[in-house]
Amino acid sequence: MLVAIDGPAGAGKSTVARALANQLGFTYLDSGAMYRCVAFAALRRGGELPASPGALGALAGALTIEFPGAPKDAASGGSGMVLLDGRDVSDAIRTPEVSKAASVMATDPGVRAALVAKQRELIAEGDWVAEGRDIGTVVAPNAELKVFLTADARERARRRAAELGANLDTVLAEQAMRDQRDTSREHSPLQAAADAVVLDTSGLSVEAVVGEIAGLVEDLDRDVTSLDDID
């Protein structure tokens, strides 16, 4: 089974997806980490961003990005560990420099095409909780369950500011620009899939959001079981 979780920055996608994967015993796929990996690799090689047309896409296609943890291993499924060409880069890809460069990667058609292909290959087998901005619309439009997380803009900025130890107004302004960029970009714009369950996380705890999505998964399992009984 694939649970696709999309939404804007600060809606709680990563935290919720990781916790949900742990609870269900699914493997956690952080698509944003893949863009960070491309950015990290480009910066390490001394490349200037943006690079020449096609260069970043070629780089992205050549990288091996892995999320360790067997699908049925609840303890490791939501660990968040990221391997780039066999090296643990879980912390290295979270620096401000890499974060800024990753935003450039997300707008490059070649990079998006290469990473969408990698994401589809990863989730082709096993049980996954995949989060990002276009999982349910582009990467896996046939996902069994699609959830679009959202929240009040100021609440999203407050969460992000607390996470980064940054000024709230600064984060709010940057978030507004990022939202505009994500929703208006030509390739894979941020939007909820037509059949996604839209969930506003404003004022909700992580446990409450995870519990609601887990309930949706249980309902799906129950429906599938009922259909099997009929057959």
Secondary structure, DSSP 8 states (H G I E B T S, - for coil): -EEEEE--TTSSHHHHHHHHHHHHT-EEEEHHHHHHHHHHHHHHTT--SS-STTHHHHHHHH--EE--S-TT-HHHHT----EETTEE-TTGGGSHHHHHHHHHHTT-HHHHHHHHHHHHHHTTSS-EEEEESSIIIII-TT-SEEEEEE--HHHHHHHHHHHHT--HHHHHHHHHHHHHHHHH-SSS-----TT-EEEE-TT--HHHHHHHHHHHHHHHHHHHHHHHHH-
